[in-house]
């Protein structure tokens, strides 16, 4: 914008000076050219070569010089006042800009007092139209800068939110990994401290039996019975350890979509189907919970709000994401603008894992949950 204003400034300065030669009688072209070059040098001094603190004084010199030229050569040199007006808006640090505009207008009208009413009217219309345009352009520029600043701030907040979500996902993976490591260490200690010691003791007893059985058969048989009893205890210890490694049946099925479909199929009015595609792989517990809860909420909404009688669930495994699709033959809702607690909960659970929730407003109506995954090997 500054470059275009500078170009317009020089056009409004040079064209009136050139056309004045044809509109009025110039006695000495040499002096006229000299005065024109002096004006250009003064403009360059203001624009580039002198410090900021001299700008106000030089602007006063410039408009007074233009007034002097207009008084001596007339023509349309009054247009050069508009050129000086542009320079006011190029100096962002200049104070009392409106006062300078008023002063310039007064000086222009004073020097044009001897001109005809038509020239005076045209000069004022051009001058104030230029001032209005520059004020409007300045406000638009400030508005664009504020809008760009708000956009940059929004983008920065968006990046911060993405980083926070990534950190949350990393933290969740660390917590799950730590829990798994802690559980493995506990099982390892149980096997080492309990079952390991019993097996070592049994081995020592078996070696003792081998030594004493030929000479003391009765005592050897007693020790064999002891070994049998302790092996029974060791088998029970091993069974308990394995049971702790495998979740309780009620827990393992608490987030099972198979169990969800089985319970749903017991209702004679609902036909439910469940399909798995792709190559299944283990998922983090947090991912399993989100898939189960979203399937449960989608089924509930289909029955309660859509009056569905057929529900289809499809779980598709891909290398880097897993997709849950719940379709129903019920009523297709209008575009969802306001989400209740159920849908808000689905979105929140999905977004925490970096996933997306999609609605397909076609037949059948489908709710898709897409979650990026890192395979838990």
Beta strands, then each sheet from edge to edge (+ up, - down):
strand 1: 271-277
strand 2: 310-317
strand 3: 321-328
strand 4: 356-360
strand 5: 365-372
sheet 1: 1+ 2+ 3- 5+ 4-
end
